[in-house]
Amino acid sequence: MVNLFISNYHYQAPEWFWGLLIVPFMLYVQIKKETKKSGIWKFNGSFVPFSKFQTALVTLRWLFLILPILIYSLLILAMAQPYSWNENLNKYEENQYGIDIILALDVSLSMKATDFSPNRLEVAKKVANDFINGREGDKIGLVLYAGEAYVSCAPTLNYEMLVSRLLQAESSELEQGTAIGIGLGTAVAQFRDKSIKSKVVILITDGSNNYGEISPMEATQFAKNLGIKVYTIGIGSNGLAKTPVITPMGVVYENIPVEIDENVLKDIATKTGGKYFRANDENSLRKIYQDINALEKRKFRSDSYAMNPATPDTFLMLGTILFFCLLIFDSVIFFTRPNE
């Protein structure tokens, strides 16, 4: 059954399966604890000797022990992002053109500045959404960064899932700061397949690098060595912009000068064969994405897929249901050791 499941699905982030290595240890601990017990069950306040209803109690006991392991395994499976190939589509889409793209989006607090309506971050997400939906046959991923960075979505052809992650991006998710080097480095690290010849990072920021252990130039060299082209976009109006600032009284908006380190962004683009763009408003940002959309395409084999009903959200929901079942089971029926 396990082999059948594995053969029918592929995974966007299979590295999460390393987390399953501790499952045998978890099972061993549970069994060891169970074999030391020779107690009784308590149903709604009434003790029942284990000798009665033995078959049912044994089943319930082992279910209670295995449920946490099952919940953990479902979480790992959801994080691995399973999908299934749709073989009926392959013969129609074997000769497509495309590139692999990572969007590296700055989600620092300054991206909430209101010189774009309603703010820079919302406009960046909206325009990126339109860009994604205008592509076809490209694997696109999403990296979010501020004072740190994380992979919101591994490169995928499932644009629906990608857009969902994009629209959920918020500035409060990460430590504050602008770590352009870490953001770019994290994006570059997503290109695991060395056979891919056309690789592009689109990096968006509204500031300058002021955080992180990796400098922008170190990340740029990393990208250059791997043949990755980086397009950089500086987003923000000229002059002053109402920008959120953290104070002892909370977050307040102040008129802050727009300071984009264009020299660094130009160097990143130039050294990797990309191009630097400056977006002063939503229209100019859209024009930039139109220019990037005209990138040279390459011929590749595209094994199209349709998401199976067992999507990551389905596994998360199932795990949540089992977790609440575990809580209910523990509160209504639980095992207790006999008094010594």
N, C-alpha and C positions, 0 to 999 in steps of 0.2 A: 504493500500500500504506500509506504514511504517512497520507494523507488518510482512508483507510478506518479506520485505527486511531483517529485523532483523532475522527472522527465517531461512532464507536461507544463512546467513553468520555468521562466527565466527570471533573473533578479537584477534590479538596477544597482543595488548596493550589497553584493554577496559577502563583503567582508564582515557584515554583522553576524554571519553564521559562526564566526570564531567564538561568539558568546555562548554557543551551545556546548562548548567543550566542558563547561562546569556542570551540565545537566547530570551526567553520571555521578558526580560527586554529591550533588543535591539529592539524588535518588538514594545513594548509599547512606547519607546522613539520616534521611527520613526512615529508611528501613531499619537502620541501627537503633534509632529512637523507638520505633514500633516494637521491635523484638524485645526491648527491655520492659515493655508495658504488659501487665496482666491485670488490667483494671476492669472497671465497669462503666457503662454509659449512663448518661443522665438525660432524660427526655422531659423538657418542660418542668424541671424541678423534681422529677421522680427517678430514683435510681433503679436500674434494671440490670440484673446479673447478666454477664456476657453469655452465659450458657443458654439463655433464652433468645429466641429469634437470631440464632447464631449466623445463619447465612446472610440475612439482611444486614446485620451489624458489621460483619466482616466487609461486605461490599461498601457500606457507608464509611467505615473507617479508612479503607484504602482510597476511596474517592476523596476523602478529606485530606489525605496525605499527598495525593498526586495533583490535586487542583493547583497548588502554588506553582509546581513545575510546569504544568500545562499553560498556565497564565503567562509565565516567564517565556516559554517557547513561542507562544503566539505573539508576544511583544517583539521578540527577535525576528520572527517571520515578517511582521508588519514593517519593521525597520529595513529589512532587506528589499522591500518594494517588489513583490512578485507580479509578474504579468505573463500572459500566454501568447504564443505566436498564433497568428491566423494564417494558416498555410494557403487558404483560398485566395489571399491577396498577393502572395509572393510572386506569382507568375505575371501579375499585372504591374509590379513595381520593382522589377529587378534592375531596370536601367534608369535610375534617377540621378540627379545631381545635387550635391549638398556639401556642407562643411560642418565641422563640430564647433560649437560656440558655447562659451561660458559668459554669462552676464555677471559682472562683479559690481554690486550695487552698494554704495555708501548709505548706511542707515543711521548715521550719527545724528545727534539731536539737532544740529544746525540744518539738517535736511528738512526740518519742519518750518524753516523760514518762509514767510508769506509773500516774498517777491514774485513767486509763481502762485497761481490760484488753484486750489486752496493753499498748497505749499509745495515745495520742491519734490518731496518724496512721493506725494500722491500723483503729481504730474509725471515723474520719472516712471512710476509703476504703470500708469495708464498708457504712456507712449511705448514702453517696453512690451506691454501686453499686445498692443497693435502690431508691433514688430514681430513678435513670436507668431501670432496668428497669420501673419503674411508670409511666413517661411513655410517650406515644404520639403521634407526629406532630410532636414538637418537635425542632428542631435543637439539639444540645447540644455544647458544646466544653469543653476543659479547659486551664486555665492553672495552672502550678505556680510558686510563688515562695518565696524566702527572702531572701537579700541581693540577689538579682537574680530575673528572671522569664523564663519562656519558654513558648511555646505547645506543650503536649504533644499536643493534638488540636484541629484546627480544627473549627468547628461542623459537625455531621454528623448524619445519620439512621442511620448505621451504629453502633448501640449496642455491638455486639460488639467492634469496633475501639476504641471509646471506653473501654469497661470494661477492656479489655486494657491500655491506656495508664494508666488510673487505678490499677489494681492493681500496676503496676510502679513507681509513684511512690515515691521514696526521698529522705530528707533529705540524703543525701550527694551528690546530683546538682548542687547549686548552691552558690555562695558563701554562707557563713553570714551570718545577720542576719535582720531582719524588715522588708522594704521593702514596706509595705502600699500606699504610693502607686504604686510601680512595678507591683506585682501587679494593682492595680485598673486602672491605666492600660493595661496590656497586655491585660487582659480587655476593656475598653471598645473598644480598637482593633480587636477581632475582628469587630465589627458593621460590615462593609463595605457591606452592602446598605441604602441609605437608605430603600428602599421598605418595609422591615420596620417595622411600627408597634409591636409588642410585644416589647421587649428587656429581658432581666433578667440581672443578675450576682448570683451567690450567692458571697459572699466569706467564707472561713473562716480564722480566725487564733486563736492562743493568747497573743498578746503585744501589744506596742505598736510603732509605727513607729520604728525606730532606724537606718535605712539607706536609701540611695537618693537620687537627685537630684530625684525628683518627690515632693512632699508629698501626703499623703492628700487634703487639701482641693483641691489643684490637679487631682488625678485625679477628685475628686468633681464639680468644676465641669465638667470634660470630659464626664463621664457625664450630668450634668444638661442640658448644651447639646444633647446628642444624644438626649435623651428616654429615657435608660436607667435603669431602676429597679434599685436595688442593695439586696439583702438581706444584712445582715451577721450573722455568727454568731461569738460569742466562745466558745471551747471550753476547758474546764479546770475543775477542782474549786475549792473555796474553801480558803484556808489554804495549807499547804505541800504540795508534790508532789515526788516523786523525779524529778529532771530531769537528763539527761546534760549534762555540762560538760566542755569541752576543757581539759586541763591538760598540763603538760610530760610527765607520766607517761602521757598518753593520755586517753581519754574515761572519766570516772567519774560516778557518779550521786550527787547531793547533794540534800538537802531545800531546795528553792527556793520562795519565796513565789510564788503564782500572781498575775501582774500583767497584766491585760487592760485596755487603754485603752478602756474602755466609752464614754467621752465622745466620742472620735473616731469610734468605730463607730456610735454613735447619730446623730452629725451626718451621717455619710455616708449612712445610711439615710433620715433625715428630709429632707435636702436633695434627694434623688433620688426621693422618694415611696415608699421601701421601708420596711423595718422591721428593728429590731435584736432579736436573740435571744441568750439566754445558755444554753449547754449545759453542765450540771454533770456529766452522766453520759451513757451511751449511750442510755438511754430518753428523756431529755429531748431529745437530738439527733434521735432518730427522730421525736419529736412535732413538732419544729421543721420537719423536712422534710415532714411530713404537712400542716402549715399552709401551707408554701410550695407544696405540690402542689395546693392549692386555688386557685391564682392564676387570675385571669380569663383565659379562653382567647379566641382569635380565630379567625375562619374564614380559611382559606387553601388554595391549591391545592397538594396534595402529590404530586409525581411520585416515587412510590416506586421504589426500585431494589433489585436484588439484586447483591451483590458478584460480579463476574466471577472465574473462577479465577485471572486475572492480577491478584492483590492486591498491595499494596506489599511484603508479605513474600516473595511469589513473585519479584518483580523483584530484591529484595535477595539472595535465594538464588541466582538465576541469575547475578547479578553476582559473587557470591562464588565460584561454580563456575568462571566464566570467569577470575577472578583467579588461582585455583590452577592452572588450565590454562596461564595465561601464565607462572607461575613454573616449572611443569614443562617447558613448551616452551623457556623460556630456559635451563634447566639441561641439557637433552638436546640441543637443536639451537640454535645461535646463530651469528649472522653476525659475522665478524671481518674487518677490513681486511687486505689483504696487506702483508707487510713492505716497507717502502719501499727 
